[in-house]
Amino acid sequence: MNRKRRNAMMVFGAFAILFTGYPHVWSIYQPYVMKAAGWSTGQASICFYLPTMFFVLGNILGGRFQDKKGPAPAMFIGGGILTAGVLISRYMLLPSPIWMYLTFGVMQGIGSGMIYAPILSTAQKWFPGRTGFASGVVITANGICGLLMAPISKTLLEAGGPQLAFLTVGLLIGVSWILGTMFIRKPEETAEEKIAVFYGETHQYTSAEMVKTRKFYYLLCTMMCGLMAYYLTSPLSQTLQTDRGVSAALAVGSVMAGSILNAGMRLVLPSLSDKIGRIQCIKGVILLSMAAMVFLITGQKILTTLAVILIYGCFGGIMGSFPSLASSIFGLKHSGQNYGIVMFGIVVVTALSPCITNFIAAGQYPVNMTFFIGFVFSAAAFLFLTKLEKEIKNEKQEEQKQELKPQIKLQLK
């Protein structure tokens, strides 16, 4: 019975999390929305950034609500907000974009976060010995949203415009919301009690305790700096290649290949980290990101295309590995809310990356300046991760010393 419940939770949880990646196909919607509502490019592009920012707030709210009431109530409220936000968006193609910002931006972001946190946390609790695998499975669904929803959205937009697309996708989200709420359940208490023993981590940090540790800030800065290369490169991925002589077909193909690698890394890397260590896996990803920035700086066509594919994969590796890394450091009991706070690094990088890009464009600096900055941020991420590793080792050594003290006293007596 437990195995069936676990499998049902993983399947329908992954189905629900699939739609939390919906904002990443906004670039397909943008020209249709601009034409229908008469918005400028700047007004329309905000619809991409808002869901990402409020997604983090939704994770914190969903994690906190889950800790108090359980995953199903959190899923029910979050899914309802998400479904309503997308469905109402079909009526928000008005001269002023404010209402679309509220529905597609704020409501979708908060709703997505509120279902993401409890599904991810519950999946890890069902697999206390393989949290990397569990988080990888459900996060991969988020990563493949673009691959699945891009062609579906394009067909709907051409057939009936944004109104039909928002209605159809909203109904699909509603189905995933209902099924997810029905099947998301925590494992038995006896299984949860084994979690701390498995990790050798007897203390399950609350969010208030977590933010008082140096480990939290090292982890937060690693996420922020590690993702910067992707956020700086992704908007340029196609135009940069064509400007350097790569064919349009190959440029589009590289983005598709990068999306596949992104999804694959979300599954493979967390599962691998269960065996060889989470920090070591993330170090490898950051080194790949640094190499990709160097490839982009060289300006060669083949290396530019390879770098674009790699940087998408690195993004998936970081997003897939961080939930299990955070849980292994701070415990699983409050993992939903704790990881939501760690994800504040995404808010910072989402807000900061356009500022850097605009500064470079306004100053008419060469495009390679963008990639040099990406390299510097990746190097900083590697440094913060090394600091985190050292901090964890020092804490373990201190704990061992404290455990030995009573034994030494007994021997002296």
C-alpha positions as CSV (number, residue, x, y, z in Angstrom):
1,M,0.0,0.0,0.0
2,N,2.8,2.4,0.9
3,R,4.6,1.7,-2.4
4,K,1.4,2.5,-4.3
5,R,0.8,5.7,-2.4
6,R,4.4,6.7,-3.0
7,N,4.2,6.0,-6.7
8,A,0.9,7.8,-7.1
9,M,2.3,10.8,-5.2
10,M,5.4,10.9,-7.4
11,V,3.4,10.6,-10.7
12,F,0.7,13.2,-10.0
13,G,3.2,15.4,-8.1
14,A,5.4,15.5,-11.2
15,F,2.4,16.2,-13.4
16,A,1.5,19.2,-11.2
17,I,5.1,20.5,-11.0
18,L,5.2,20.3,-14.8
19,F,3.1,23.5,-15.1
20,T,5.3,25.5,-12.7
21,G,7.6,25.9,-15.7
22,Y,4.9,27.6,-17.7
23,P,6.4,31.1,-17.4
24,H,9.4,29.9,-19.3
25,V,7.4,29.7,-22.6
26,W,6.3,33.3,-22.3
27,S,8.6,34.3,-25.1
28,I,6.2,32.4,-27.4
29,Y,3.2,34.2,-26.0
30,Q,4.8,37.7,-26.0
31,P,4.3,38.7,-29.7
32,Y,0.7,37.5,-29.6
33,V,-0.1,39.4,-26.4
34,M,1.6,42.5,-27.6
35,K,-0.5,42.5,-30.8
36,A,-3.7,41.7,-28.9
37,A,-3.2,44.3,-26.1
38,G,-1.0,46.9,-27.8
39,W,1.8,46.6,-25.3
40,S,5.4,47.5,-25.7
41,T,8.2,45.0,-25.5
42,G,9.2,46.3,-22.1
43,Q,5.6,46.1,-20.7
44,A,5.2,42.5,-22.0
45,S,8.6,41.2,-20.8
46,I,7.7,42.0,-17.2
47,C,5.3,39.0,-17.4
48,F,8.3,36.8,-17.6
49,Y,10.1,38.2,-14.6
50,L,7.2,38.6,-12.2
51,P,6.2,34.9,-11.9
52,T,9.9,34.0,-11.2
53,M,10.1,36.5,-8.3
54,F,6.8,35.7,-6.7
55,F,7.5,31.9,-7.2
56,V,10.0,32.2,-4.4
57,L,7.5,33.9,-2.1
58,G,5.0,31.1,-2.9
59,N,7.6,28.5,-1.9
60,I,8.1,30.1,1.5
61,L,4.3,30.4,2.0
62,G,3.7,26.9,0.8
63,G,6.5,25.4,2.9
64,R,5.2,27.2,6.0
65,F,1.6,26.2,5.4
66,Q,2.7,22.6,4.8
67,D,4.6,22.5,8.1
68,K,1.4,23.5,10.0
69,K,-1.4,21.9,8.0
70,G,0.2,19.3,5.8
71,P,1.0,19.1,2.1
72,A,-2.5,18.5,0.7
73,P,-4.0,21.8,2.1
74,A,-1.0,23.7,0.8
75,M,-1.4,22.0,-2.6
76,F,-5.1,22.8,-2.6
77,I,-4.7,26.5,-2.0
78,G,-1.6,27.0,-4.2
79,G,-3.2,25.0,-7.1
80,G,-6.4,27.1,-6.8
81,I,-4.4,30.3,-7.0
82,L,-2.3,29.1,-9.9
83,T,-5.3,27.8,-11.9
84,A,-7.3,31.0,-11.3
85,G,-4.4,33.2,-12.3
86,V,-3.9,31.6,-15.7
87,L,-7.7,31.3,-16.4
88,I,-8.4,34.9,-15.5
89,S,-5.4,36.0,-17.7
90,R,-7.5,35.4,-20.8
91,Y,-9.6,38.4,-19.8
92,M,-6.7,40.7,-19.0
93,L,-5.6,41.6,-22.5
94,L,-6.3,45.3,-21.8
95,P,-4.5,48.5,-22.7
96,S,-3.0,48.6,-19.2
97,P,-0.9,45.6,-18.3
98,I,-1.3,46.0,-14.6
99,W,-4.1,43.4,-14.3
100,M,-2.1,40.9,-16.3
101,Y,0.8,41.5,-14.0
102,L,-1.5,40.6,-11.1
103,T,-2.9,37.4,-12.6
104,F,-0.2,35.9,-14.8
105,G,2.6,37.4,-12.7
106,V,1.7,37.5,-9.0
107,M,-1.0,34.9,-8.8
108,Q,0.8,32.4,-11.1
109,G,4.1,32.9,-9.3
110,I,2.7,32.5,-5.7
111,G,0.4,29.6,-6.8
112,S,3.3,27.8,-8.5
113,G,5.6,28.2,-5.5
114,M,2.9,27.0,-3.1
115,I,2.5,23.7,-4.9
116,Y,6.3,23.3,-5.7
117,A,7.4,23.4,-2.1
118,P,5.1,20.7,-0.6
119,I,5.5,18.3,-3.6
120,L,9.3,18.6,-3.5
121,S,9.5,18.2,0.3
122,T,7.0,15.3,0.4
123,A,8.9,13.5,-2.4
124,Q,12.1,13.7,-0.4
125,K,10.4,12.4,2.7
126,W,9.2,9.3,0.8
127,F,12.9,8.6,-0.2
128,P,15.0,9.6,2.9
129,G,17.9,7.5,1.6
130,R,17.7,9.0,-2.0
131,T,16.6,12.5,-1.6
132,G,18.6,13.5,-4.7
133,F,16.7,11.0,-6.8
134,A,13.3,12.0,-5.4
135,S,13.8,15.7,-6.0
136,G,15.4,15.1,-9.4
137,V,12.3,13.2,-10.6
138,V,9.8,15.9,-9.7
139,I,12.1,18.8,-10.7
140,T,12.7,17.2,-14.1
141,A,9.0,17.7,-14.8
142,N,9.5,21.5,-14.3
143,G,12.5,21.3,-16.7
144,I,10.6,19.6,-19.6
145,C,7.7,22.1,-19.5
146,G,9.2,24.1,-22.2
147,L,9.7,21.1,-24.5
148,L,6.1,20.0,-24.0
149,M,4.2,23.3,-23.7
150,A,6.1,25.2,-26.4
151,P,4.6,23.4,-29.4
152,I,1.2,23.1,-27.7
153,S,1.1,26.8,-26.9
154,K,2.2,27.7,-30.4
155,T,-0.6,25.7,-31.9
156,L,-3.2,27.2,-29.5
157,L,-1.9,30.7,-30.1
158,E,-2.2,30.3,-33.9
159,A,-5.7,28.8,-33.7
160,G,-7.3,31.2,-31.2
161,G,-4.8,33.7,-29.8
162,P,-3.8,34.2,-26.2
163,Q,-7.4,33.8,-25.0
164,L,-7.7,30.2,-26.2
165,A,-4.2,29.3,-25.0
166,F,-4.8,30.7,-21.5
167,L,-8.1,28.8,-21.3
168,T,-6.8,25.5,-22.4
169,V,-3.6,25.6,-20.4
170,G,-5.6,26.8,-17.3
171,L,-7.9,23.8,-17.6
172,L,-4.9,21.5,-17.8
173,I,-3.4,23.1,-14.7
174,G,-6.8,22.7,-13.0
175,V,-6.8,18.9,-13.7
176,S,-3.2,18.6,-12.4
177,W,-4.1,20.6,-9.3
178,I,-7.1,18.3,-8.4
179,L,-5.1,15.1,-9.0
180,G,-2.1,16.4,-7.1
181,T,-4.2,17.4,-4.1
182,M,-5.9,14.0,-4.1
183,F,-2.7,11.9,-4.0
184,I,-0.1,14.0,-2.2
185,R,0.4,12.4,1.2
186,K,3.3,12.3,3.7
187,P,4.8,8.9,4.6
188,E,4.1,7.3,7.9
189,E,5.7,8.9,11.0
190,T,8.0,6.0,11.5
191,A,9.7,6.5,8.2
192,E,10.2,10.2,8.9
193,E,11.9,9.4,12.2
194,K,14.7,7.7,10.3
195,I,15.5,10.7,8.2
196,A,17.8,12.4,10.7
197,V,19.6,9.1,11.5
198,F,20.3,8.5,7.8
199,Y,22.1,11.8,7.4
200,G,23.7,11.8,10.8
201,E,22.0,15.2,11.2
202,T,20.1,15.0,14.5
203,H,19.0,18.6,14.4
204,Q,16.2,19.6,12.0
205,Y,16.7,23.3,11.5
206,T,13.7,25.7,11.6
207,S,13.9,28.6,9.2
208,A,14.7,31.0,12.1
209,E,17.6,28.8,13.1
210,M,18.8,28.3,9.5
211,V,19.2,32.0,8.7
212,K,21.4,32.5,11.8
213,T,24.1,30.1,10.3
214,R,27.0,30.9,8.0
215,K,26.0,27.7,6.0
216,F,22.8,29.4,4.9
217,Y,24.5,32.5,3.5
218,Y,27.2,30.4,1.7
219,L,24.4,28.3,0.2
220,L,22.4,31.3,-0.8
221,C,25.3,33.1,-2.4
222,T,26.3,29.9,-4.2
223,M,22.9,29.7,-5.8
224,M,22.8,33.3,-6.8
225,C,26.3,33.4,-8.3
226,G,26.0,30.0,-9.9
227,L,22.8,30.9,-11.8
228,M,24.1,34.3,-13.1
229,A,25.8,32.8,-16.1
230,Y,22.6,31.3,-17.3
231,Y,20.5,34.4,-16.7
232,L,23.0,36.6,-18.6
233,T,23.4,34.2,-21.5
234,S,19.9,32.8,-22.1
235,P,18.3,35.9,-23.6
236,L,21.2,36.2,-26.1
237,S,21.5,32.5,-26.9
238,Q,19.9,32.6,-30.4
239,T,20.9,36.1,-31.6
240,L,24.5,35.7,-30.4
241,Q,24.9,32.6,-32.5
242,T,23.4,34.0,-35.7
243,D,25.6,37.2,-35.3
244,R,28.6,34.9,-35.2
245,G,27.7,33.1,-38.4
246,V,25.8,30.1,-37.0
247,S,22.7,29.2,-39.1
248,A,19.3,30.0,-37.7
249,A,18.3,26.3,-37.8
250,L,21.4,25.3,-35.8
251,A,20.9,28.2,-33.3
252,V,17.3,27.0,-32.6
253,G,18.5,23.4,-32.5
254,S,21.1,24.3,-29.9
255,V,18.5,25.9,-27.6
256,M,16.3,22.7,-28.0
257,A,19.4,20.5,-27.2
258,G,20.1,22.7,-24.2
259,S,16.6,22.3,-23.0
260,I,16.9,18.6,-23.2
261,L,20.2,18.7,-21.3
262,N,18.6,21.0,-18.8
263,A,15.9,18.4,-18.1
264,G,18.4,15.5,-18.1
265,M,20.7,17.2,-15.6
266,R,17.8,17.8,-13.2
267,L,17.3,14.0,-13.0
268,V,20.8,12.6,-13.5
269,L,22.9,14.9,-11.3
270,P,20.8,14.7,-8.1
271,S,20.7,10.9,-8.4
272,L,24.4,10.8,-8.9
273,S,24.9,13.1,-5.9
274,D,23.3,10.5,-3.7
275,K,26.4,8.3,-4.4
276,I,29.4,10.6,-4.9
277,G,28.3,13.7,-2.8
278,R,26.2,16.8,-3.5
279,I,28.9,19.4,-3.2
280,Q,31.3,17.6,-5.5
281,C,28.6,17.3,-8.2
282,I,27.7,21.0,-7.9
283,K,31.4,21.9,-8.1
284,G,31.6,20.1,-11.4
285,V,28.6,22.0,-12.7
286,I,30.1,25.3,-11.8
287,L,33.4,24.4,-13.4
288,L,31.5,23.6,-16.6
289,S,29.7,26.9,-16.4
290,M,33.1,28.7,-16.2
291,A,34.3,26.8,-19.2
292,A,31.2,27.8,-21.1
293,M,31.9,31.4,-20.4
294,V,35.4,31.0,-21.7
295,F,34.1,29.4,-24.9
296,L,31.7,32.3,-25.4
297,I,34.5,34.8,-25.0
298,T,36.6,33.1,-27.7
299,G,33.9,34.0,-30.2
300,Q,34.3,30.8,-32.3
301,K,31.1,29.5,-33.9
302,I,31.4,25.9,-32.8
303,L,32.4,26.8,-29.2
304,T,29.6,29.4,-29.0
305,T,27.0,26.7,-29.9
306,L,28.6,24.2,-27.5
307,A,28.6,26.9,-24.7
308,V,24.9,27.6,-25.1
309,I,24.0,23.9,-24.7
310,L,26.3,23.6,-21.7
311,I,25.0,26.6,-19.9
312,Y,21.4,25.3,-20.2
313,G,22.6,22.0,-18.7
314,C,24.4,23.8,-15.9
315,F,21.2,25.6,-15.0
316,G,19.3,22.3,-14.8
317,G,22.1,20.8,-12.7
318,I,22.0,23.6,-10.1
319,M,18.2,23.7,-9.9
320,G,18.0,19.9,-9.6
321,S,20.8,19.5,-7.0
322,F,20.1,22.3,-4.6
323,P,16.9,21.0,-2.9
324,S,18.6,17.8,-1.8
325,L,21.8,19.7,-0.8
326,A,19.7,22.1,1.4
327,S,17.8,19.2,3.0
328,S,21.0,17.3,3.7
329,I,22.4,20.4,5.5
330,F,19.3,21.6,7.3
331,G,17.2,18.5,7.6
332,L,13.9,17.4,6.0
333,K,11.4,18.3,8.6
334,H,11.1,22.0,7.5
335,S,12.7,21.5,4.0
336,G,9.8,23.1,2.1
337,Q,10.0,26.5,3.8
338,N,13.8,26.3,4.2
339,Y,14.4,25.8,0.5
340,G,12.0,28.5,-0.3
341,I,14.1,30.9,1.6
342,V,17.3,29.6,0.0
343,M,15.6,30.3,-3.4
344,F,15.7,34.0,-2.6
345,G,19.0,33.8,-4.5
346,I,16.9,33.4,-7.6
347,V,15.0,36.6,-6.9
348,V,18.3,38.5,-6.6
349,V,19.8,37.0,-9.8
350,T,16.5,37.6,-11.7
351,A,16.5,41.3,-10.7
352,L,20.2,41.8,-11.1
353,S,20.9,40.1,-14.5
354,P,18.7,42.5,-16.6
355,C,20.4,45.5,-14.9
356,I,23.8,44.1,-15.9
357,T,22.7,43.5,-19.5
358,N,21.2,47.0,-19.8
359,F,24.3,48.6,-18.3
360,I,26.5,46.8,-20.9
361,A,24.1,47.8,-23.7
362,A,23.8,51.4,-22.6
363,G,27.6,51.8,-22.3
364,Q,28.1,50.1,-25.7
365,Y,30.6,47.7,-24.2
366,P,31.4,44.6,-26.2
367,V,29.2,41.6,-25.7
368,N,32.1,39.6,-24.3
369,M,31.9,41.8,-21.2
370,T,28.6,39.9,-20.4
371,F,30.4,36.6,-20.5
372,F,33.4,37.9,-18.5
373,I,31.0,39.0,-15.7
374,G,29.3,35.5,-15.9
375,F,32.7,33.9,-15.5
376,V,33.4,36.1,-12.4
377,F,30.1,35.2,-10.8
378,S,30.7,31.4,-11.5
379,A,34.1,31.7,-9.9
380,A,32.5,33.4,-6.9
381,A,30.0,30.5,-6.7
382,F,32.8,28.0,-6.6
383,L,34.5,30.0,-3.8
384,F,31.3,30.2,-1.7
385,L,30.7,26.5,-2.2
386,T,34.2,25.7,-1.0
387,K,33.5,27.9,2.1
388,L,30.3,25.9,2.7
389,E,32.1,22.6,2.4
390,K,34.7,23.8,4.9
391,E,32.1,25.1,7.3
392,I,30.3,21.7,7.3
393,K,33.5,19.8,7.9
394,N,34.4,22.1,10.8
395,E,31.0,21.6,12.4
396,K,31.3,17.9,12.2
397,Q,34.7,18.0,13.8
398,E,33.4,20.1,16.6
399,E,30.5,17.7,17.1
400,Q,32.9,14.8,17.3
401,K,35.0,16.7,19.9
402,Q,31.9,17.3,22.0
403,E,31.0,13.6,21.8
404,L,34.5,12.6,23.0
405,K,34.5,14.9,26.0
406,P,32.3,12.7,28.3
407,Q,34.3,9.6,27.3
408,I,37.6,11.4,28.3
409,K,36.2,12.5,31.6
410,L,35.1,8.9,32.4
411,Q,38.5,7.6,31.6
412,L,40.2,10.2,33.9
413,K,37.9,9.1,36.7
